[in-house]
Amino acid sequence: MNSSFGIAAFRSRTQVLRLEDALRRAGLHAGVISTPRSVAIGCGLSVRFDLNETPQVMAVYRRLNPGALIGFYRVDGYGTRQMKLTPL
């Protein structure tokens, strides 16, 4: 549970699913997770991705331009009391 990864948090579940699908079609590792509570606004779901694929994820996001984005974050210690979110 202490691994680091990136998330894209959205206000809309539809946009979460659109980005996840686009990332997978681009051959990138992606999944849907519950948005950490420290990102208080939003739909409750985020797209999880590998940090080493951040440039490719950002490129897919720019091409897709799904809107309703809250932000991209680095997550450290997901599921622990010491969880930390850092904007990317």
Secondary structure, 3 states (H helix, E strand, C coil): CCCEEEEEEECCHHHHHHHHHHHHHCCCCEEEEECCCCCCCCCCEEEEECHHHHHHHHHHHHHHCCCCEEEEEEEECCCCCCCEEEEC
